[in-house]
Structure formats: C-alpha cells, structure tokens
C-alpha cells in the first residue's frame, strides 16, 4: 500500500487494466488496488463540501455485466460472428501491427461490445436489456474519454457494417449506408476521415480494413452532416414569416431527400451521433430547469430530424459516442442524468491511468488567504470571487480584477518555463494557454490586457501569437457553410487547410473562414494556427477542437456542474506524444495545469432513494396594477464619465494610505494531479514568481501603472494624449516613491525584489487607488451614460418571482409584498408604510437598481436596500447597516457620486442617499431629507 501516487500511469494503453488507483477515505491517501476500475461515475457526498471529500463512486451494473460477458466471449474466440466480422477482429488484434497502427484496448473493447450485442449467440446475451431512450429506434452509447480515439472506433463500426452488408445483402443486422451527425462545423470537418474516398481516411491511415477488402468498403456510402441540417420549418413557423412563398412545410419525403443527399434512396440506415450528449429527447410537456433555449433547439432538431428519417427510410440503429453522455435531468437546475443506454465505458480516470490523455493538475493551495467557505485556494475556482466585475458590460480598456491578473502571472510564469523547455527541445510549435471566459466583454478585456502588455509576461503578449476567438464570427461562418452543404458532391472534402488566402482585402466571409482555419489548426506545424500560444475564447471552445499543444487552462466563468468542468478540461487533454517507454511499455506522463476550473467530481444524478422534503410555501411577488400611483422609476446608469481640467493635480498628503499585505497577495501556488476525482497532495509542484520580480524594474511598473490610469482618465480628457500620459507618469512615480504605500510585513518593504513583486501583483489596486484620488481632485464635470436599450427602469418592469422568506403586504409600495431578510428590515418597512413624509417606497429586491463600485482593484455590485419617494419630491436611496467596513465606505462614496451626477443632470428630479444605523434613526433621516410633513 503506497502513501501517494508515485507513478500515475500504471496500465498499458494496449491491454485491459489490471489495477487502478483508489482513494482510502479513512486514511486520506491513494492506494493501488488490484483489478480494473468498475464502470461508473463519482458523485459528491450528500451534505459534504470539503476539500478532502473524494465523493461517492456510483456503479453502472449493466455496463459492468456487459463488460464481463464480452471479456468471456473474446477469450472464447468470438463465437457466433460472421466470417467477415472474425476476419476484421483478427486483423484489428494482429500482434504484428506497427506501433502507429496498434489499437488501444478501449477502442477494441468498444467495437467488440457493439459486435457482441449484434452477433453473439442469444444465450450469451440472455439477461442483458439495453434501455431505450423512449424513441422508435434503438440507441447504443459508447462512452470514451476525450483523447482516446473515438473517431477510430466509428471507422471500425462503419467498416464492420458495410463489409458485412456487402458480403450478405440479406442480413438485416447490418447497413451499407451510414448517416453521421456532428455538433458543429469543426467536428464535421474532422469526421471527413470517415468517408472511404476521402484523402487521409482512417481506414487507410490506421489500417482498419485489410487491403483485400478495401475495394468492397467503397460500395458503402457515408454522409456527414452538421445537426443544423436536421432542422425544418413547421407550419406554425412558416405562418409567422412574412414571405411571398406560401408552399407550406416540406413533407417527410421531400425533407429527407434534401437532408440525406446521396443517401436519399437508402433504407435502414446506420446513424452515428458524435458528441451525442447534445442529442436527447425533451420529455413531453416538461420544462427543464436551467436549460438554455439554444440547447433545447439543438436537442430537438437533432432528435426530431432522426425521427423523421426513421419514418421515411428506417434507422437500423444509432451509435452514440460521447465522453460525457449526460443530459438535463429535468428535476432541478444544473442537474444531469446519465444516458441509460450506455453499453461501454472507458472514463477519464481510466484514460489517465493508461496514459492516453494528459493528467489535469489543479491548484490545491497558495500563500494567499483561502476561500472562507471551504478553505480552498481562490485560484481553484476564480469566478465566484470576481463575478460582479466580470459579469457586466465593461469596455475593453476596463482593468481586470486583481485576482485575475494575479492568476495570469502565476499560470503565465509556469507556461513560460514550459515554453523555454519546448524551445530548447526544438519543438516546432509552442505550448498553448487557453482561457474560457463568461462573456464577450470579459474576453475583450483579457485580450486587450495582453495586447497592451498590461500583464508583464511579454511572450504571451505577442499579438501575432494571440488568438481572440469571436464565437459570433465562427457561428456565422458555420451557418453559411451549412447552407451550401446540401449541394456538396459525394465524397467532397473541405479545402486543404494549408492553402493561403490571396494578399488582398478580405470579405467578411473570408475573414470568418480565415479565423476558423486558424482556430482549427492551433498547434499544427505549417498551418495557419501553428504559432498560436495564447487562446482567449467565450464559453467553451467548440467540440472537435483537438489541439494537442494545450498545457495550461484558465477558467473565468461559472462552473455550475462537473459536466461543464470535464468538457472544458477536455479541450486540453490530448497528448503531444504517443511514444511508448521501451523499458516499461507505458506512456510517459504529460500534464495540463488548470486554474479556475473546479474539477473535482464527474456529473451525477439525484439520489432516488431519499424522498425530497415538502416544499416550503411560496409567495408570488409582483407589481400591482391598481397601485401604479406608487410606481418608482430611476435612470439606468451604466457608468459615470468625469470631465477633467487640462492640468492634473494630486496632493499626496490628502491621498489615503494604500496598504498592501503580502498574505493577501498570492505569490506561490501548489498544483497536484487529479485522478478518480481527487487531487493527490503527495505529488505537489510549486509555481513561484521570483522571476517576475527580477524582470520588472520600478520604472516599468510606474509606466504600466500610468498606462492603466490613462485608460481610466482618457474618456474625460479633452487635451492631447502625450500631455495626459506625461502628467500621469510623474504622478505615479511620486506616489510609488512616497510613504502613501504601506507594505506589510516590513521585510517585503525593505527587500527591493519582494517589493517589486508585490507592486506588480497589486498593480490594479494601485491603479484604482490613484484613479480615485485623481478623479476626486480633478473632476470639473460629470456625464451620465445610460443603458441604450433601457435608459429608464421602474418598479413596473419587475418580473413576478416567488419567495419562501417571511413577507408582508404593503400599502404604499407598487410591489404587493415586501420580503424580509431581517427583523430590522421588517421594522423599517412598517415605518415607511405609515410615515407621513413617505408617498411611495419599495424594497430594492429583484428590481435591477444597482451600481458598480471599485474596491481593492476589482469592480463589485452595490444594491441599496430601499428606494423612497418623499412628499417634498426627493427620491431617497436608503441603506440599512450596523457596523461599517472599508468596503462599505467605498460603496457609500460611489453612491454619493451617483446621486450628485444624477442631480447634476437635472432630468430625473432631486435625489439623496443616507444610511440607517438602527431602526430608531429612520424618523430623523426622513425628516432631514423631507422637511416637515406635508399638511
């Protein structure tokens, strides 16, 4: 029994695993266990949210039963199969196959399972019943981890079907015509290798078919379509369109001829669904919580299209391939259910232990203050700590939160070391760091930070090697190409990716295609994306994106399920080398280091054994039409722009001291490999930033800080750029050399190297601190910037919502009930409803009245407690707060500025703000702003 994982890869990729790593919960350590890991998945332990919790393994009994039967059947020489099938099986398992053409065990087991279900004697399959998905044709799912070669298994399945059908056309178990459905243009392009006539097809490249049978294979036909091609216009949709064309919806026959193209006359097709977790049935009359309209549209078009093909031509069977065959369960938001028709499973932990994929390493500790809820490093899941800042309509020049820049310095430092090693080894392409963002504005801010060299890792700031993926442009390119896909001739292939576009001004379509070509060829020598090393994207990189050179991943979005975590991490799992160590017969380990993706457990279903508690009574909260007289409105302010004078001044004596604490700044992170849903703390590597301090001179820090402040001040500056930047550089240099920066502990202040590291990592805090001081001292005018779509909002805009919290009916509020978060709020709500100075009021709950403010280098959202209209006409913004922190004071300052700017505008009436420190001071506050009660 070992204390930790000394050698993570313990199985040959070409043989069935004989042992696996397991986690001993009581001893909190990994142990090497005999036997193969059972098929299954990991769930979180109910009621436990601990860093050390390894979760609970849930067995898949049907898959394990099939696995045992297939193993016995294989050992017996595959009894019951046709002569053609046996010839293929012997060819695939030929021990004399070359190194580059040997099939992995997981590939062979997957295809053997499909063959066993179709050809093994009935007695062999007795007691095995694969559940249906509820549709009219059979579906069988093969679950293979990303990077284990599922496209090769598809080629094996196609060859098996086509060659058997050619050998015996009357055998109804097989199909000669294959319809392959892909989840996007990128995947569709990759799957062209499944067409027997395609140059570079997998049948030749991987020697899938014996040479004597390859001509027979060409008698079969393979049609590959994007799922978009399965959509059609219903009578209802056509009726809503303003079109001269009134021919009505296409019949099944007409639609199928168009969708199938060259397969239009075929019967009983074999369907292959790649990334099949997109293809699921929406339960009739059931609303799925947390499922987007786009997801529903894709699933509906995909499955309904196949149903339509089945009605017109017949579907023999559908083979589903996916690394993550989970779909929305329909029970509650962000909960996934596993495909019930899985027949073969080789999961991520198996793939890691066999060396087929890179090992994901996550941050387990750092030298900063951990997350208070679970004591994990904030780098483990970054988004919750910066959500307010990243989830807003910010301009590209808006600075990034300090935690994000801090994370980039650490991840970038580790990437830089990897890049140097690759360059020294003569690698033709660089390692790649990918960022997955929450929205386009965040991606634009990150791209600009690198392009403007605001993150002091020059190698990652090279614009020629940075790829900012515009998902909208890619979608447009995909839609245009899909629109012409039906007209493609049989066996047509995409243009050679190596062809260069002519040197001229490109059209929008050509630019979109050029971007797609670059995205699709990242890390491939001689291709458009060969030199890319920094990829910034929104959401998830498209499936089928198979770059093998990804070594680092930054996650800056919400990860609401482990399914999403695994899908994002999957973009970085493909290996760069498949050379077997001659001494051990195993692959050498490769790693992908991950920040911000809380990769802990696999997706899971709810526990059906425990009945849910009865729901709490809920109250519908909504505006009341009859109470419109109490409606309150307010300007929907996006930001406030300041106007500055031509000469900037800053009295350092009036600038508050900026305190920088070393323990609040992450300078060292520890990463560890993850297997079986658990990080192994015995195999820790460290990332430090000493090199950053050596490379950053104080003059560089001053200039970069001034450039950041410049971006903040520039919108309100009417003079020359040179004059503004020159003044800012001098101000920043004075500030950095002053006593207005207090560094703790003292050893960091006295050590020049540590001081430079701390200043660099806290640059955003310095920028915001200085900007605030400059803004307060130099603003001569303010301008409101309102939301273009909704410049004014009101209580009448609030959508109905439900609450199980205590609440009470209101008298002078447009909203029917006030929901209480505390007895203090209940007391003040009662007082507002009865005070003679109050003509209308509302609790600021689900209204959308909030303001963004800056604090410690990040943007946060501030939502005051009450909006009040007084009899004198003043609109009062009231906050209830007992003790006040530095962050609370920052909120008040920004609210004060908001009120001043709105009042200065003059178009929204008179506004005021105040803070209630206890329920007893409310009457005095109202009197202070409202004067004497109206007679």
PyMOL commands that set and color helices and strands:
alter all, ss='L'
color gray80, all
select helices_A, chain A and resi 61-75+83-92+99-101+105-119+150-167+185-194+202-205+211-217+227-230+235-240+252-263+276-278+293-312+348-353+383-390+402-424+440-451+458-461+463-465+471-483+485-487+508-520+562-572+625-630+652-654+662-664+690-695+698-714+721-736+746-750+752-761+763-778+795-797+823-834+886-905+919-930
alter helices_A, ss='H'
color red, helices_A
select strands_A, chain A and resi 19-24+29-34+40-43+56-59+139-144+177-182+221-226+269-274+315-322+326-328+336-338+342-346+359-366+432-437+466-468+534-538+550-556+591-595+619-621+633-635+637-644+658-661+668-675+678-688+741-744+779-786+792-794+801-803+807-809+817-819+838-843+851-855+858-862+866-870+875-880+911-916
alter strands_A, ss='S'
color yellow, strands_A
deselect
rebuild
show_as cartoon
